[in-house]
Amino acid sequence: MSTHMDTDDRRGAGVSWGEVAAAEPDLARTAEERFAAYTHHVLATLRQDGSPRTTGLEVRFLDGELWFGMMPRSMKALDLRRDPRFSLQANPGEGTTMGGGDVRIVGRAVEVPEDDTETRARYAEEVEPPEPFHLFRTEVTEVVRTYVEDEKYLVVQVWKPGAPVRTLRRT
């Protein structure tokens, strides 16, 4: 999906999901698999007073972008309109095994305007959300995967735009 935005129009160092996948295909694939394993995930936004808000959310990886669709005037949509920063946590699943590890994506959400009917129509054709809806395209600033290796090490992989994945192992 094209959002008709030039890179110069983006604020800060966030990148599209397609750019994450091009830079670190294995990490991106693992993240997509974790998000595909369950329907609902946890989105953290900032309330008007600056305190955190966590809410459930369905996400979509489509055409090189990570998208958030939301009900009209939902609190999380209003939060993102006011302050676009977010942290998205993949549903860990049942129990404590977290198959594939724990994945978190951080960035900014940019609302697709109502008059971008082409982008909104392509999203709606693929996702079939209830109408009307807010639609946000994300600009990713960090991807973190945490998992257990050999039942011995806690492994944390951290990726930020312009840098390779940093891997930390702890016992």
C-alpha positions as CSV (number, residue, x, y, z in Angstrom):
1,M,0.0,0.0,0.0
2,S,1.4,3.4,-0.9
3,T,0.6,6.2,1.5
4,H,1.8,8.9,-1.0
5,M,4.3,10.2,1.6
6,D,7.8,11.0,0.8
7,T,10.6,10.0,3.2
8,D,11.1,13.8,3.8
9,D,7.6,14.0,5.2
10,R,8.4,11.5,7.9
11,R,9.5,12.9,11.3
12,G,12.4,11.2,13.0
13,A,14.2,8.0,12.3
14,G,11.3,5.6,11.9
15,V,11.1,3.2,9.0
16,S,8.4,1.2,7.3
17,W,8.1,-2.5,8.1
18,G,9.4,-3.3,4.6
19,E,12.6,-1.5,5.5
20,V,12.9,-3.6,8.7
21,A,12.4,-6.7,6.7
22,A,15.0,-5.7,4.1
23,A,17.6,-4.8,6.8
24,E,16.9,-7.9,9.1
25,P,14.8,-10.5,7.3
26,D,15.2,-13.2,9.9
27,L,14.1,-10.9,12.8
28,A,11.2,-9.5,10.8
29,R,10.0,-13.0,9.8
30,T,10.2,-14.1,13.4
31,A,8.3,-11.0,14.6
32,E,5.6,-11.5,11.9
33,E,5.2,-15.2,12.9
34,R,4.8,-14.2,16.6
35,F,2.1,-11.7,15.7
36,A,0.4,-14.1,13.4
37,A,0.1,-16.8,16.1
38,Y,-2.6,-14.8,17.9
39,T,-5.2,-12.3,16.9
40,H,-5.0,-9.8,19.8
41,H,-1.9,-8.1,21.1
42,V,-1.2,-5.3,23.6
43,L,-0.7,-1.7,22.4
44,A,0.8,0.9,24.8
45,T,0.0,4.6,24.1
46,L,0.3,7.8,26.1
47,R,-2.8,9.3,27.7
48,Q,-3.3,13.1,27.6
49,D,-1.7,13.4,31.1
50,G,1.4,11.4,29.9
51,S,0.5,8.2,31.8
52,P,0.6,4.9,29.9
53,R,-2.5,3.2,28.5
54,T,-2.5,-0.4,27.4
55,T,-5.3,-1.8,25.2
56,G,-5.9,-4.8,23.0
57,L,-5.4,-4.5,19.3
58,E,-5.3,-6.5,16.1
59,V,-2.5,-5.6,13.7
60,R,-1.8,-6.3,10.0
61,F,1.4,-6.6,8.1
62,L,0.4,-5.7,4.5
63,D,2.4,-4.4,1.5
64,G,5.6,-3.7,3.5
65,E,3.8,-1.8,6.3
66,L,2.6,-2.6,9.8
67,W,-1.0,-1.2,10.1
68,F,-3.3,-0.4,13.1
69,G,-7.0,-0.2,12.4
70,M,-9.2,1.2,15.2
71,M,-12.8,2.0,16.0
72,P,-13.9,5.6,15.6
73,R,-12.8,7.8,18.4
74,S,-11.4,4.9,20.5
75,M,-9.2,6.1,23.3
76,K,-6.1,4.5,21.7
77,A,-6.8,6.3,18.4
78,L,-7.2,9.6,20.2
79,D,-4.0,9.0,22.2
80,L,-2.1,8.3,18.9
81,R,-3.5,11.4,17.3
82,R,-2.2,13.5,20.2
83,D,1.1,11.7,20.6
84,P,2.0,9.1,17.9
85,R,4.5,7.1,20.1
86,F,3.6,3.5,20.8
87,S,4.9,0.2,22.0
88,L,3.3,-3.0,20.6
89,Q,3.7,-6.3,22.5
90,A,3.0,-9.6,20.8
91,N,0.5,-11.8,22.6
92,P,2.7,-14.2,24.6
93,G,0.2,-17.0,24.3
94,E,-0.9,-19.5,26.9
95,G,1.4,-20.6,29.7
96,T,4.9,-19.4,29.8
97,T,6.6,-21.1,26.8
98,M,6.3,-18.1,24.5
99,G,7.1,-20.2,21.4
100,G,9.3,-18.1,19.1
101,G,10.1,-15.7,21.9
102,D,8.7,-12.4,23.1
103,V,8.5,-9.6,20.5
104,R,8.0,-5.9,20.9
105,I,7.8,-3.2,18.2
106,V,8.2,0.5,19.1
107,G,7.6,3.5,16.9
108,R,5.2,6.1,15.8
109,A,1.7,5.7,14.3
110,V,0.8,8.1,11.4
111,E,-2.9,8.3,10.7
112,V,-3.9,7.8,7.1
113,P,-6.3,10.7,6.3
114,E,-9.9,10.2,5.3
115,D,-9.1,11.7,1.9
116,D,-6.5,9.0,1.1
117,T,-9.3,6.8,-0.2
118,E,-7.0,4.6,-2.3
119,T,-4.9,3.4,0.7
120,R,-8.0,3.1,3.0
121,A,-9.9,1.1,0.3
122,R,-7.0,-1.3,-0.2
123,Y,-6.7,-1.9,3.5
124,A,-10.4,-2.3,3.8
125,E,-10.5,-4.8,0.9
126,E,-7.8,-6.9,2.6
127,V,-8.9,-6.6,6.2
128,E,-12.7,-5.9,6.0
129,P,-12.8,-3.8,9.1
130,P,-16.1,-2.4,10.5
131,E,-16.8,1.0,8.9
132,P,-15.9,3.7,9.8
133,F,-12.4,3.2,11.2
134,H,-9.2,5.0,12.0
135,L,-6.2,3.7,10.0
136,F,-2.6,4.2,11.1
137,R,0.6,3.3,9.3
138,T,3.6,2.7,11.6
139,E,7.1,4.1,11.5
140,V,9.3,1.5,13.4
141,T,12.1,2.8,15.6
142,E,12.9,-0.5,17.4
143,V,12.2,-4.2,17.3
144,V,13.1,-6.4,20.4
145,R,13.0,-10.2,20.6
146,T,13.6,-12.0,23.9
147,Y,13.8,-15.8,24.1
148,V,15.5,-18.6,26.0
149,E,18.3,-20.5,24.3
150,D,19.3,-24.0,25.3
151,E,17.3,-23.6,28.6
152,K,20.3,-21.7,29.8
153,Y,20.5,-18.3,28.3
154,L,18.1,-15.4,28.1
155,V,18.8,-13.9,24.7
156,V,17.7,-10.3,23.8
157,Q,18.0,-9.1,20.2
158,V,17.5,-5.4,19.6
159,W,17.3,-3.7,16.2
160,K,17.1,0.0,15.5
161,P,17.2,1.7,12.0
162,G,20.6,2.1,10.6
163,A,22.3,-0.5,12.8
164,P,22.6,-4.3,12.8
165,V,20.8,-6.4,15.4
166,R,22.6,-6.3,18.8
167,T,22.4,-9.7,20.6
168,L,22.8,-9.9,24.4
169,R,23.0,-13.3,26.2
170,R,22.4,-13.5,30.0
171,T,22.6,-16.5,32.2
